[in-house]
Amino acid sequence: MRERQNVESKRKYGWVDKWAAMTGERARIDAKVNYTYIIYEQNGELVKEFPDGKIIPFHNDGKT
């Protein structure tokens, strides 16, 4: 029993990982439909991902 627990997620509630992944996929779908971008963290930096797959660094300087 203990060996099985080590293989599974380390979270107390394993469904959180699945929920987070589904939320991210939904954000990508919404961005594609509305031709906008999503912002997320990659390698410790915030990035913008566009529906065409282009990923650029996000700089929050108040400009769009």
KOLMAR-395670 format. One record per residue: residue number from 1; residue in one letter; x, y, z of N, C-alpha, C in turn. Coordinates in steps of 0.001 Angstrom, whole numbers, plus 500000, padded with zeros to 6 digits. Example, Ala and Ser with C-alpha at 12.3 -4.5 7.8 and 13.67 -1.06 7.14 Angstrom:
residues 2
+-----+------+--------+--------+--------+--------+--------+--------+--------+--------+--------+
: seq : type :    n.X :    n.Y :    n.Z :   ca.X :   ca.Y :   ca.Z :    c.X :    c.Y :    c.Z :
+-----+------+--------+--------+--------+--------+--------+--------+--------+--------+--------+
:   1 :    A : 513190 : 494310 : 507800 : 512300 : 495500 : 507800 : 513200 : 496700 : 507800 :
:   2 :    S : 512850 : 497750 : 507080 : 513670 : 498940 : 507140 : 512900 : 500030 : 507870 :
+-----+------+--------+--------+--------+--------+--------+--------+--------+--------+--------+
***
This chain:
residues 64
+-----+------+--------+--------+--------+--------+--------+--------+--------+--------+--------+
: seq : type :    n.X :    n.Y :    n.Z :   ca.X :   ca.Y :   ca.Z :    c.X :    c.Y :    c.Z :
+-----+------+--------+--------+--------+--------+--------+--------+--------+--------+--------+
:   1 :    M : 500828 : 498802 : 500000 : 500000 : 500000 : 500000 : 500871 : 501260 : 500000 :
:   2 :    R : 501888 : 501278 : 500809 : 502748 : 502456 : 500902 : 503503 : 502713 : 499596 :
:   3 :    E : 503937 : 501648 : 498909 : 504634 : 501808 : 497636 : 503727 : 502477 : 496613 :
:   4 :    R : 502470 : 502138 : 496604 : 501515 : 502716 : 495667 : 501336 : 504207 : 495923 :
:   5 :    Q : 501340 : 504610 : 497156 : 501180 : 506021 : 497487 : 502347 : 506841 : 496970 :
:   6 :    N : 503547 : 506298 : 496967 : 504711 : 507032 : 496482 : 504659 : 507258 : 494980 :
:   7 :    V : 504008 : 506377 : 494238 : 503896 : 506499 : 492793 : 502885 : 507574 : 492431 :
:   8 :    E : 501832 : 507686 : 493199 : 500786 : 508659 : 492938 : 501262 : 510063 : 493294 :
:   9 :    S : 500446 : 511044 : 492948 : 500761 : 512444 : 493216 : 501061 : 512658 : 494694 :
:  10 :    K : 501933 : 513616 : 494956 : 502302 : 513933 : 496336 : 501266 : 514825 : 497009 :
:  11 :    R : 500304 : 515310 : 496241 : 499276 : 516175 : 496816 : 498302 : 515367 : 497673 :
:  12 :    K : 497745 : 516033 : 498650 : 496746 : 515382 : 499486 : 495508 : 515065 : 498658 :
:  13 :    Y : 495166 : 515970 : 497754 : 494015 : 515780 : 496878 : 494524 : 515644 : 495451 :
:  14 :    G : 494619 : 514426 : 494954 : 495177 : 514145 : 493645 : 494406 : 514762 : 492498 :
:  15 :    W : 493116 : 515035 : 492682 : 492305 : 515598 : 491613 : 492726 : 517011 : 491251 :
:  16 :    V : 493487 : 517680 : 492103 : 493905 : 519057 : 491847 : 494791 : 519134 : 490600 :
:  17 :    D : 495689 : 518162 : 490418 : 496558 : 518158 : 489235 : 495731 : 518074 : 487958 :
:  18 :    K : 494763 : 517199 : 487945 : 493906 : 517032 : 486764 : 493090 : 518297 : 486519 :
:  19 :    W : 492545 : 518868 : 487567 : 491745 : 520086 : 487451 : 492575 : 521239 : 486902 :
:  20 :    A : 493810 : 521376 : 487394 : 494690 : 522452 : 486930 : 495019 : 522276 : 485446 :
:  21 :    A : 495275 : 521057 : 485023 : 495570 : 520801 : 483608 : 494367 : 521115 : 482734 :
:  22 :    M : 493181 : 520741 : 483184 : 491965 : 521025 : 482411 : 491710 : 522525 : 482331 :
:  23 :    T : 492004 : 523256 : 483392 : 491830 : 524710 : 483396 : 492763 : 525358 : 482384 :
:  24 :    G : 494007 : 524897 : 482322 : 494965 : 525419 : 481359 : 494538 : 525140 : 479928 :
:  25 :    E : 494023 : 523941 : 479674 : 493552 : 523610 : 478331 : 492352 : 524470 : 477951 :
:  26 :    R : 491469 : 524711 : 478901 : 490308 : 525568 : 478632 : 490750 : 526991 : 478304 :
:  27 :    A : 491760 : 527492 : 478990 : 492281 : 528838 : 478719 : 492842 : 528909 : 477299 :
:  28 :    R : 493544 : 527857 : 476872 : 494078 : 527834 : 475506 : 492948 : 527841 : 474469 :
:  29 :    I : 491890 : 527087 : 474725 : 490752 : 527048 : 473806 : 490098 : 528422 : 473720 :
:  30 :    D : 489870 : 529055 : 474860 : 489260 : 530388 : 474877 : 490141 : 531406 : 474152 :
:  31 :    A : 491439 : 531325 : 474338 : 492366 : 532249 : 473671 : 492317 : 532052 : 472163 :
:  32 :    K : 492219 : 530817 : 471727 : 492164 : 530539 : 470294 : 490879 : 531086 : 469683 :
:  33 :    V : 489753 : 530880 : 470351 : 488461 : 531349 : 469852 : 488424 : 532872 : 469765 :
:  34 :    N : 488984 : 533543 : 470760 : 488945 : 535005 : 470829 : 490199 : 535676 : 470270 :
:  35 :    Y : 491105 : 534895 : 469711 : 492413 : 535328 : 469240 : 493064 : 536313 : 470220 :
:  36 :    T : 493265 : 535810 : 471410 : 494008 : 536533 : 472442 : 495169 : 535636 : 472864 :
:  37 :    Y : 495767 : 535911 : 473966 : 496882 : 535102 : 474444 : 496634 : 534706 : 475883 :
:  38 :    I : 497399 : 533720 : 476349 : 497376 : 533359 : 477758 : 498746 : 533681 : 478332 :
:  39 :    I : 498783 : 533927 : 479610 : 500032 : 534224 : 480304 : 500238 : 533150 : 481361 :
:  40 :    Y : 501439 : 532615 : 481390 : 501780 : 531628 : 482406 : 503270 : 531692 : 482692 :
:  41 :    E : 503701 : 530957 : 483704 : 505102 : 530953 : 484093 : 505821 : 529789 : 483428 :
:  42 :    Q : 506964 : 530095 : 482832 : 507789 : 529076 : 482202 : 509240 : 529362 : 482569 :
:  43 :    N : 509889 : 528417 : 483181 : 511283 : 528567 : 483612 : 511480 : 529798 : 484493 :
:  44 :    G : 510538 : 530066 : 485355 : 510659 : 531172 : 486302 : 510317 : 532541 : 485750 :
:  45 :    E : 509873 : 532626 : 484495 : 509513 : 533906 : 483897 : 508100 : 533833 : 483326 :
:  46 :    L : 507412 : 534969 : 483321 : 506096 : 535019 : 482715 : 506226 : 535139 : 481200 :
:  47 :    V : 505386 : 534380 : 480479 : 505400 : 534410 : 479023 : 503973 : 534524 : 478498 :
:  48 :    K : 503859 : 535048 : 477274 : 502582 : 535092 : 476559 : 502616 : 533989 : 475514 :
:  49 :    E : 501528 : 533222 : 475415 : 501411 : 532220 : 474366 : 500217 : 532565 : 473500 :
:  50 :    F : 500467 : 532739 : 472211 : 499424 : 533081 : 471253 : 498842 : 531817 : 470635 :
:  51 :    P : 497640 : 531915 : 470056 : 496998 : 530736 : 469461 : 497819 : 530077 : 468350 :
:  52 :    D : 498693 : 530820 : 467692 : 499508 : 530234 : 466627 : 500742 : 529515 : 467167 :
:  53 :    G : 500882 : 529461 : 468501 : 501993 : 528759 : 469130 : 503180 : 529633 : 469470 :
:  54 :    K : 503151 : 530884 : 469059 : 504251 : 531806 : 469339 : 504281 : 532134 : 470830 :
:  55 :    I : 505461 : 532030 : 471433 : 505642 : 532321 : 472859 : 506684 : 533425 : 472983 :
:  56 :    I : 506301 : 534512 : 473676 : 507219 : 535625 : 473885 : 507219 : 535995 : 475373 :
:  57 :    P : 508303 : 536613 : 475853 : 508335 : 537052 : 477258 : 507266 : 538112 : 477523 :
:  58 :    F : 506713 : 538093 : 478713 : 505711 : 539074 : 479121 : 506399 : 540132 : 479956 :
:  59 :    H : 506264 : 541385 : 479518 : 506813 : 542513 : 480265 : 505639 : 543379 : 480692 :
:  60 :    N : 505393 : 543473 : 481975 : 504283 : 544247 : 482506 : 504734 : 545685 : 482711 :
:  61 :    D : 504765 : 546442 : 481599 : 505195 : 547839 : 481680 : 504023 : 548799 : 481517 :
:  62 :    G : 502805 : 548263 : 481574 : 501620 : 549108 : 481440 : 501156 : 549285 : 480015 :
:  63 :    K : 501936 : 548796 : 479065 : 501548 : 548881 : 477656 : 500923 : 547564 : 477223 :
:  64 :    T : 500111 : 547625 : 476201 : 499459 : 546411 : 475723 : 500270 : 545709 : 474679 :
+-----+------+--------+--------+--------+--------+--------+--------+--------+--------+--------+
***
